[in-house]
Amino acid sequence: MTEQTYAPARALSVRHGGGERYEIAIRDHIVAVDQPVGDGGSDTAPTPVELFVASLAGCVAFYAGRYLTRHGLPRDGLAVMATYAMATDRPARISDVLLTVRPPDALPAHQRAGLRAVIEHCTVHNSLQAPPTIAIELAG
């Protein structure tokens, strides 16, 4: 077994916000999640699953933007679209995600492979490829 080095743990907290709404405190930010009306929520925020897919798409966009900046290219026109499907069996989970990255028109053809290599290794994607250990404890 190889020894791995880990960065210090980071924390966030989640509190009930009424109905099916929950408010997530992350550093100095509050992000909410809710459920659609048809699932008992008020549809005031994305669902946790939507936020999960959004975090992947946002991470890919961030890495793409950094690549472009590093190569002196503009980010104008950079976009990431995400579609996903839920598994039809149990356990409940996302079965497929498709991320479509639209690079800026200014991206030269010879740099497309480099951009793709970088975005395929964003932190969220890496975390899905080599999933973290997840432990759930009940306090008290």
N, C-alpha and C positions, 0 to 999 in steps of 0.2 A: 504494500500500500504506500503511495506517495504522500508526502506531507504537503498540505496546501497552506498558503498564507492568505489570511482573510483581513479585510478592512474592518474597522470598528463597526459594530451594529448601528443601524439607523432605526428610528422609530416614527410611527405615526399613530393616530388614534381615531376611532370611529365611535360616534354617538348617535343614538336614535334621535331623529328630527321630526317625528310624528308620522303616523300612518306607516307607509312602507319606505319613507325617506330616511336616509342616514347621511350624516355629515362627517366627512373625513378631514381631519386636521393634519396638514403636512407642512412642516416648518411654519411659515406665516400665512399659509393659504388654506382656504376651506373649499373642498370639492364635495359636491353632493352626488348621491345616487338615489334613484327612485325606481319604481316599476310603472309600466303603462297602466292606464285606467283599467283595461281588461284583465290585468293581473292583480288588481286590488290597490294599485298605487294612484298617485295624482299626476304622474308624468311630468314632474317638475325638473327632472334631471335625467341624464342617461342611466341605463341599468349598469350594474357592475360588469356584466359581460361586455356591453358596448364600450365601457371605459377600458376594459382589458384590451380589446382589439384596438381601440384608439391609442393606448399607450404603445402598442407595437408599431402602429402606423406613424405616430409622432416620433418615436425613436428612430425609425428608418429615415424620416424626413430630416431630423436633426443631423444624423450621420451623413446624409446626402449633402446637406447644406455645408457642413464642415469640409467635406471633400471639395466642393465647388470653390469655397473660399481659399482653401489651401492651394488650389490650382489657378487662382486669380480669375475665376469665372463668376458671373453674377448668379444670384439665386432667383432672379425674376422668372416666374413661370414654373418654378419647382412645385410639384404637387404629388401627393400620395393619396390614392383612393384604396379603400379596403372593403372587401366583401367577405362575409363569413357564413358558415352553415353550422347548425347545431346537429349533434349526433342524434340519431333516431332511436338508439338503444340506451341502456343505462351503463354507467352512471351519466348523469346530465353533464354535458361538456360541449365545447366547440370541436367539431370534427375537421373543419377545413377553413383556412384563411387564404385569401388571394390579395396580395398587395400589388397594385399597379403604380409604378413610379413614373411620373412624367418629368423628365429632366428639362432644364431650360433649353430653348432652341440654340443657345450659344455653346452647348456642350459638343465639342468635336467628336466625330465618330470614333477616333482612336482612343478616347477616354471613357467610352461607355463601359468597357470591361472593368476598368479600374473602379468606376463608380459602383458597379454592381458588386464587386468584391467587398467594397467597404460597407455598403448598406446591408449585405447579408450577414454582417458580423456586429450589428448593433447590440447593445447590452440586453435589451428585452428579448431579441431573437436568440442570442446566446443562452439566455436563461431558460428559454423553452427547449432548446436543443440539449442542454445539460441541466435538467431541472434541479432546483434547490431542494434540500430536505425541508419538509414542512412538518412542524409539530404543532398540535393544538392542545392547549391546556385550559382547564376550567379553574379560574381563580377562586380562592376562598375555600 
